[in-house]
Amino acid sequence: MAVLVGCRVLLQAIRPQTGTIEGVRRLQEHTKSLHNVLNNKLQYIRPTSNGATRHYSSDIKDDLSIRYLDGEDSGIVVFGINRPKQKNAISKNLVIQMTEAVESVKKNSKVRTVIICSLVPGIFCAGADLKERAKMHQSEVGPFVSKARALISELGNLPMPTIAAIDGAALGGGLEIALSCDIRIASNNAKLGLTETKLAIIPGAGGTQRLPRAIGVALAKELIFAARAIDGTEAKRLGLVSHAVEQNKSGDAAYLRALDLAREFNPNGPIAIRMAKLAINQGIEVDLNTGLAIEEACYAQVIPTKDRLEGLAAFKEKRPPRFKGE
């Protein structure tokens, strides 16, 4: 298959320069996932901001809504966290449901972009469910944090683009979820922070690693040491989010901006986008020469695809391309 071409090239290219690179395994996993299709489930209709209706498939569970948009937005999947009484705090059940959702889209070659948002106004995710945590035996805390860390890492390793739409507070583990996404969009009045040191603990689901990579070591240390929360405008200034948008009356301005961005991605070649993401994610962690070898291997995978030929044909015929992810 076209998407499997290049794995051996990558192995050969990087072996002399590095010992073991986790990206090789992920490259193989991601390319295999391009050929698996997950069937959509129940049909729903949701009003859009202009009053029209938009069809999508959805699998709704207690703490998480999974929406598969349809029509022109086909390929966009929306994870909506929905724990209003707990301010979307991360519980055992939410970790289980999000893990299942991540596994589902990872195996679905038709998914082109995943948006993570909140269905609770004013809140993205308030971090760990401290009431549930207080009831845990000390021996349970470590394994639970490990599962949450694994979930967030798997979210970060999804082969398609991921966008965090932050329309409210994203604190502690909530910000760690957002940090694992490729792109973060926040409303201007959102609150973002890794505030764990207030509880005499540290960020335990990737925050100490991903925040410095996003905004630099010194600033990350300052925010974590001070347990400081900043608004969306300041987050944009620091580079923590890509866009800060003025909040609207319905409280979903960041989500609507994320949806617009996903619609920009949608017409482009899905295999090419996945390979570009993989090349960037893996290349940024190694030296330049190894990164170039990874890019070469990823490029080799798009050459034999039907989508590449479709792109050339569409250009020649002066029409929009119709990419199928093949």
C-alpha positions in Angstrom: 0.0 0.0 0.0 1.1 3.5 -0.7 1.1 4.7 2.9 3.3 1.8 4.0 6.1 2.9 1.6 8.9 4.6 3.3 8.9 2.9 6.7 11.9 0.9 5.8 13.5 4.0 4.3 13.0 5.8 7.6 14.5 3.0 9.6 17.6 2.9 7.4 17.9 6.7 7.4 17.8 7.3 11.1 19.5 4.2 12.5 23.1 5.4 12.0 22.3 8.7 13.7 20.2 7.7 16.6 19.7 4.7 18.9 16.0 4.2 19.0 13.3 6.6 18.0 9.8 6.1 19.2 8.6 7.9 16.0 9.5 4.9 13.9 6.9 2.8 15.7 4.4 5.6 15.6 5.0 6.0 11.9 4.1 2.4 11.3 1.0 2.7 13.6 -0.2 5.9 12.0 0.1 4.6 8.4 -1.8 1.4 9.2 -4.5 3.5 10.7 -5.2 5.2 7.4 -6.9 2.1 6.1 -9.3 1.4 8.9 -12.8 2.8 8.8 -15.1 3.2 11.8 -18.8 3.3 11.1 -20.7 6.3 12.3 -23.6 5.9 14.7 -26.8 7.8 15.6 -28.0 10.7 13.4 -28.6 14.1 14.9 -29.2 17.6 13.7 -27.6 20.7 15.2 -28.4 24.3 14.4 -25.5 26.4 13.2 -24.7 30.0 14.1 -26.6 31.3 11.1 -29.8 29.4 11.9 -29.3 26.6 9.4 -29.1 23.0 10.3 -26.2 20.7 10.0 -26.4 16.9 10.1 -23.8 14.8 11.9 -23.4 11.4 13.4 -22.9 11.2 17.2 -22.1 8.8 19.9 -23.2 10.5 23.2 -22.0 9.1 26.5 -22.4 10.5 30.1 -19.3 12.6 30.2 -18.3 12.9 26.6 -20.1 13.7 23.4 -18.6 12.5 20.1 -20.0 14.2 17.0 -19.1 13.3 13.5 -20.0 16.3 11.3 -21.6 15.6 8.0 -22.1 17.2 4.6 -19.4 19.7 3.7 -17.9 19.2 7.2 -17.6 15.5 6.8 -14.3 14.3 8.3 -14.4 16.7 11.2 -15.0 15.1 14.6 -15.9 17.0 17.8 -15.2 15.7 21.3 -17.4 17.7 23.7 -16.6 17.3 27.4 -19.8 17.4 29.4 -19.5 17.3 33.2 -21.3 20.5 34.2 -21.6 19.8 37.9 -17.9 19.0 38.1 -16.7 21.8 35.8 -15.5 19.1 33.4 -13.0 17.8 35.9 -11.1 14.7 34.8 -12.5 11.6 36.4 -11.9 7.9 36.0 -15.0 7.6 33.8 -14.0 10.6 31.6 -10.5 9.1 31.1 -12.1 5.8 30.0 -14.5 7.5 27.6 -11.8 9.8 26.1 -9.5 6.8 25.7 -12.1 4.9 23.8 -12.9 8.0 21.7 -9.2 8.5 20.8 -8.8 4.9 19.9 -11.9 5.1 17.6 -10.7 8.1 15.6 -7.2 6.8 15.4 -8.4 3.8 13.5 -10.8 5.8 11.2 -9.2 6.9 7.9 -12.1 9.2 7.2 -11.4 11.5 10.1 -9.5 14.5 8.9 -9.6 16.8 12.0 -10.5 16.4 15.7 -11.7 19.4 17.7 -11.8 19.1 21.5 -14.2 21.5 23.2 -16.5 21.9 26.2 -20.3 21.6 26.2 -20.3 23.5 29.6 -20.4 27.3 29.3 -17.4 29.1 30.8 -15.3 25.9 31.4 -13.0 23.9 29.2 -11.7 21.6 31.9 -10.9 22.5 35.5 -8.3 19.7 35.9 -8.5 16.7 38.1 -11.7 15.7 39.9 -10.3 16.5 43.4 -13.4 15.2 45.1 -13.0 11.8 43.4 -9.2 12.0 44.1 -9.8 12.6 47.8 -11.7 9.3 48.0 -8.9 7.4 46.3 -6.5 5.3 48.4 -2.9 6.5 48.0 -2.1 3.4 46.1 -4.7 4.3 43.5 -3.4 7.8 42.7 -0.3 6.8 40.8 -2.0 4.4 38.5 -4.8 6.9 37.8 -2.4 9.6 36.9 -0.5 7.1 34.7 -3.8 6.4 32.8 -4.5 10.1 32.4 -1.0 10.7 31.2 -1.3 7.8 28.7 -4.6 9.2 27.4 -3.1 12.7 26.8 -0.1 11.2 25.1 -2.3 9.1 22.8 -4.3 12.3 22.0 -1.0 14.0 21.1 -0.1 11.0 18.9 -3.2 11.0 16.8 -2.2 11.1 13.2 -4.7 13.8 12.1 -4.7 17.4 13.2 -6.2 18.2 16.6 -7.5 21.5 17.8 -8.3 22.5 21.4 -11.2 25.1 21.5 -10.8 26.8 24.9 -13.9 28.8 25.6 -13.4 28.9 29.4 -11.1 27.8 32.2 -8.4 25.3 31.2 -6.5 24.5 34.4 -4.1 21.8 35.5 -5.0 18.6 33.5 -7.4 20.6 31.4 -4.5 22.7 30.0 -2.4 19.5 29.7 -5.2 18.1 27.4 -5.0 21.3 25.3 -1.2 21.3 25.2 -1.3 17.8 23.6 -3.3 19.2 20.7 -1.6 20.6 17.5 -3.4 23.9 17.7 -5.0 25.8 20.6 -7.6 28.5 20.2 -8.8 30.5 23.2 -11.5 33.1 23.9 -10.0 36.3 25.2 -11.6 35.7 28.6 -10.5 32.1 29.0 -8.2 31.2 31.9 -5.2 28.9 31.3 -2.7 27.7 33.8 -0.9 24.8 35.4 -1.8 25.5 39.0 -0.8 22.2 40.6 1.9 23.7 42.9 -0.9 25.3 44.8 -1.8 21.7 45.9 1.8 20.8 46.6 2.0 18.6 43.5 3.4 19.1 40.0 1.7 18.8 36.6 1.6 15.0 36.0 0.2 14.5 32.5 2.9 16.2 30.4 2.6 19.8 31.5 6.2 20.1 32.6 7.4 18.9 29.2 4.9 20.4 26.8 4.5 23.9 28.2 8.3 24.6 27.9 8.2 23.4 24.4 5.3 25.8 23.7 6.5 29.0 25.3 10.1 28.4 26.4 11.7 27.1 29.5 12.0 30.3 31.6 8.4 31.4 31.1 7.1 27.8 31.7 9.0 27.7 35.0 7.6 31.0 36.0 4.0 30.0 35.3 4.3 26.6 37.0 6.2 27.9 40.0 3.7 30.7 40.6 0.7 28.5 39.7 -0.4 31.4 37.6 -3.5 31.4 35.4 -3.5 33.8 32.4 -6.3 34.9 30.1 -6.6 34.1 26.4 -5.1 37.4 25.3 -2.0 36.9 27.4 -1.8 33.3 26.2 -1.7 34.4 22.6 1.1 37.0 23.4 3.2 34.2 25.0 2.6 31.8 22.2 0.6 29.3 24.3 -2.4 29.6 21.9 -2.4 30.3 18.2 -5.5 32.5 18.2 -7.3 34.5 20.9 -10.8 35.5 19.8 -13.4 37.8 21.3 -15.9 35.8 23.2 -19.5 36.0 21.8 -22.9 35.9 23.5 -23.3 32.1 23.1 -19.9 31.5 24.7 -18.5 29.4 21.8 -16.2 31.8 19.9 -13.1 29.6 20.2 -15.1 26.6 19.0 -16.4 28.5 16.0 -12.9 29.6 15.1 -11.6 26.0 15.5 -14.4 24.9 13.2 -13.4 27.5 10.6 -9.8 26.3 10.8 -10.8 22.6 10.4 -12.8 23.6 7.3 -9.5 25.1 5.9 -7.8 21.8 6.4 -10.6 19.7 5.1 -10.1 20.2 1.3 -6.4 19.3 1.4 -4.9 15.8 1.0 -5.6 13.9 4.2 -2.6 11.6 3.8 -0.3 14.5 3.1 -1.5 16.3 6.2 -0.9 13.3 8.4 2.5 12.8 7.0 3.3 16.5 7.4 2.2 16.3 11.0 4.3 13.2 11.6 7.4 14.8 10.0 7.1 17.9 12.1 6.3 16.1 15.4 9.2 13.7 15.1 11.6 16.0 13.3 11.5 18.7 16.0 12.7 16.2 18.6 15.9 15.2 16.8 18.8 16.9 15.1 18.3 18.5 11.7 19.9 15.8 9.6 17.8 13.1 11.3 14.7 15.3 10.9 15.4 15.7 7.1 15.6 11.9 6.9 12.2 11.6 8.6 10.8 14.2 6.2 12.2 12.2 3.2 10.6 9.0 4.5 7.2 10.8 5.0 7.4 12.3 1.6 8.1 8.9 0.0 4.7 7.8 1.4 2.7 10.4 -0.5 4.3 9.8 -3.9 2.5 6.6 -4.8 -0.9 7.8 -3.6 -4.0 8.3 -5.8 -4.5 11.6 -4.0 -1.2 13.0 -5.4 -2.3 12.0 -9.0 -5.7 13.6 -8.3 -4.0 16.8 -7.3 -2.0 17.0 -10.5 -5.1 16.1 -12.6 -7.2 18.8 -10.8 -4.5 21.4 -11.3 -4.2 20.5 -15.0 -8.0 20.6 -15.5 -8.4 23.8 -13.4 -10.9 22.3 -11.0 -11.0 21.6 -7.2 -9.4 18.3 -6.3 -11.4 15.5 -4.8 -9.1 13.7 -2.3 -10.2 10.4 -0.9 -7.3 9.6 1.4 -6.0 6.9 -0.9 
